[in-house]
Amino acid sequence: MRFKLPFLLILALLVGAITYAQNFKSPAEFLGYEIGEKFTRHHRVMDYFGHLGETNPDRIQLKEYGTTYEDRPLMLAFISSAENMANLEEIRQAHIANTNGQGNPEIAIVWMSYNVHGNESVSTEASMQTVYELLTTKKEYLENTVVIVDPCVNPDGRERYVNWYGQYKNSAHEVDPNSKEHHEPWLNGRANHYMFDLNRDWAWLTQKESQQRIKVYNKWLPHVHVDFHEQQVDSPYYFAPAAEPFHEVITNFQREFQVTVGKNHAKYFDANGWFYFTKEVFDLLYPSYGDTYPTYNGSIGMTYEQGGSGRAGLGIVTSLGDTLTLKDRIEHHRTTGHSTLEIASKHAKKLNEEFKKFHQTKDYKYKSYVLNGKKDKLKALTDLLDQHEITYGKANSGSIRGFHYSTGKTGTLRATEKSIVVPVDQKKGTLVKVLFEPKAKLTDSLTYDITAWSLPYAYGLEAVATENSIKYEASADGKNVNNNPNLTDAYAYIAHWNSFSDARFLAHLLKNKIKVRFAMKPFTLDGQKYNRGSLIITKSDNQNNKSFLTTLSTAAKAYDKQITPTNTGFVEAGKDFGSYYVQMVPNSKIAVLTGNPTSTLRFGEVWHFFEQQLEYPVTVLDESYFDHVALNEYDILVLPDGDGYGNFLTDSISEKITEWISNGGKLIAMGGALKSFAKNKSFPLKAKENVKDSTQIAPNFDYSQREQIKTEITGAIFKTHVDTTHPLAYGYDEVYFSMKLGSDSYDYLEKGTVVYLDENNVEPVSGFAGSEAKKKIGNSMTFGSINHGKGQVVFMVDNPLFRGFWESGKLFFANALFMIN
Ligand SMILES: [Zn+2]
């Protein structure tokens, strides 16, 4: 039965008092098997929580907060004593008032997130047992604690794994690690439907699950947030305190409390003879995790990692010869869950005091961030800020001095009433500092993730960070009122091409059968200047389209585009509309390769880009039948990043693709796909070699780990140059800040290098790059394009679609699709 919350709640209220006690069942009694004997399907987990809500309406309330891409419900359980639950909203308000220094609340708020990673499937099982015991044997914690449980943050990812496991599991599972049930196929792993890692998405909110969750999260801002995970089978359990580097904003109390929690867990693990480790691997820097994001919002944010993950199934033999069962894994997560609640309940008063202090102290070097940019780009940023409930406002006109992002030095930004000010002195001030600061301070270069993410670079905005507070006017209501009038009859209509939002508008027109041209040269008409890439929509091209004007008007309103009608194609400067330099945007049929050659995450980014961002249809072609596909049915083929191209690009497949390009196909090759093309003599692409001297022998293991990082770039931002005359760069300025995820690099192309890193800019503007890596990336191509026969190849060395958050890079991808002919 499909779980229907409102109905269950009403039912619970009506019959709760009667059924309570006699019908209240443990997970085993309800499900008909002991927890850990099998994986519980998501709908049954929802049913069990529904049962808890029905039988304990005074102590547990359920809230459906959204649905996933595959339409599964996302649900939170709020659990506390009957007295607290009767005052739940008052408790929440008092807690949030504490961020303004008001009141002295003493109730601890603990949020526990289970199964954010799909195939780390133990935690949803553990959530049921944990909550059941919380309502029975551990109910004393609830006297002064509100517990918020998300039993499954990523239902689509978990069901993908659980469904697959059910299909391949031996009858009475097989513990031999070689058995198929321990080897997930491609499209495996931790990610959600679109292969996004939701534990990298807390700050960027590109995914539906994150967007819906953050609304409730911001309402509560818990004192403690725990993210339950799994790691490789042989790893002992990991819990707090976390590893260095810690971001510098993390307070002494936040550090100390991690130790307090860790020691409490250790007490139970020691008593049971279980192994664990702390202070290693899992650092607190990158702001988009389920531990750091809460930490930067005043919480004690923690990751707990059980050994197991997508390999362990119901049981598996470890390398030491022990058998690790699902029951063991549940037991460990159950233990840390309760231990967390025990310690939070014990220190509830202190947690409240420190939470208040956290929100009073925002004494950071930079007090305000001031940003300039085109309307669409500012809008993209303020949309994100709105979701984080970050306050911002309009600047007053004038010069503002501060650290200037594009020069990396002290400089001046000319503010107008369109400029945006983001103050640090606000409830979300610490988060503002972390997301906006030009450089995150690294206490150690050995980190688990990217080391730079600064939003002005990611959104392609001009910005200064100021050491004094800049005055601003609160934005009216943050929402733009779109007053674009309906279009009337004209010779043609012109729209600018500056932002990814323009590309979405174009995609919408193409899907609605509107024919659109674009200008390859700048032009002036009626005194107005238009840059390369500007869209020209003529009446004559669309004369057979009866709903032409209505469609165009509606689209202009929906995408908030200013469309300028003109009664002539005769320009004052530049090329007339009938010129060769005004070309038709092709209505292309696009395919993306999927399967083993590609990385699941990188493929997912392309897939999500087309369906959820650009909203343009794409055919997903699997490598397993690629050789049977008639490629001439497609105009564009995207090869996402991956390291399996060596096996895929056999001579015959390479020949097939090369011939298709010669005949007019357009290939977009990303990351790892380029490596194989560099080996193909038909294409003028040359990979740069590592300059490292490998003859040196490391004196010890520690040294060699440190040496290794010299060749690496761990997600850092670089200043690149742009050839703005090339179609791949329409809408861009001369400088682009690129997120580089590794040191793979390629020489300049003889012709067609569009974005490049010269030898003077090998020092990242933010983030870490090893000394050897820096030698290698000088004078290398970032994006480029070549003609081959009648077709083209676009090379993307860096990934503008990485995790969907590098907003300023997305127009390059749109240009590759629409502007290169
Ligand atoms: Zn995980």
Boltz pocket constraint, residues with backbone or C-beta under 6 A from the ligand:
constraints:
  - pocket:
      binder: B
      contacts: [[A, 117], [A, 120], [A, 190], [A, 199], [A, 228], [A, 229], [A, 230]]
      max_distance: 6.0
